[in-house]
Amino acid sequence: MLSTPGCANTRLAACKSLTMSMIIGHRGSRHLWPENTLEGFGQLVNSGVEGVEFDVHLTADDQVIVIHDATLERTTHSSGPVRTRTLSELQSLRLRDSVEGLPSLEQVLEVFQNSALELHIELKTDSTGQPYPGLEAQVIGTIAQFGLQQRSVLTSFNHEVLQKVRHLDSSARVLRSVDHSTLAQAGGFKQAMIQLEALPDLLVAVEQSLLKETLQQFSARFGADRLGVWVVNHDADLRYWFRQHLRQITTDRVDLALQSRART
């Protein structure tokens, strides 16, 4: 599904035949607004981009919370693993550079429910690097409650997490994030490709330095309409990637991305 400027104001189905890359706001466009906040997400709704990326973890009381890191030090004025705090405790904390506490998945989906944005929801691992038991089912169920299955893409660096998603919901849209460490963990490029190709209709988003090295190989295997790049924040890089006509470009600077796309 490729997109042109203004596609966010149309039905997503109408965008499929268009040819410009979608712009995805990374953590809500974290270089413009505090990351993974209701403020940033609200700003993104009317920004002119086509999608948003954000991250989810499980709390101590098995609720889904939106935060990137598995620990609290970087983005809050507290410390320790997210998993050791209840939803209420996490929402009572204050995010750095914001007056907000951590939002729940339900609160974030409420922001986007009446928009046209595609929702890229990254299923994170805990502070030990292990998948959260039951996170996949929780997220799938919450998305269904809001009727957002068609606009949601569940993403992960972890192959087993995406396999679990597809086991729970064979129609779920899934995306695998890939970087150099992903290839190393899989045992090299060839083994990683076998793993990626095992999931039908998988979208693939590749870290930009790796994709520059391997663009021909990834394009040959997945096609531009299933391929994205992350995280692109500088004008020269944005212009380069827009010229590749990939499915999507994920960025912390949606303002620069919109300007660059308009000039491409």
Protein Blocks (a to p, Z undefined) as FASTA:
>chain_A
ZZdehklmpcfklmmmpcbdcdddeehiamlbcchifklmmmmmmnopabdcddddddfk
opacddfbfcfklmmcbecjfklpcfklmmmpccehiabdcddfklmmmmmmmmcbdcdd
dddddfkopacehklmmmmmmmmmnopmmmpccddfbfklmmmmmmmomkbccdddddfk
lmmmnopjklmmmmmmmpghiacdddfklmmmmmmmmmmmnopklcccdddfbfklmmmm
mmnopabdcdfblmlmmmmmmmZZ
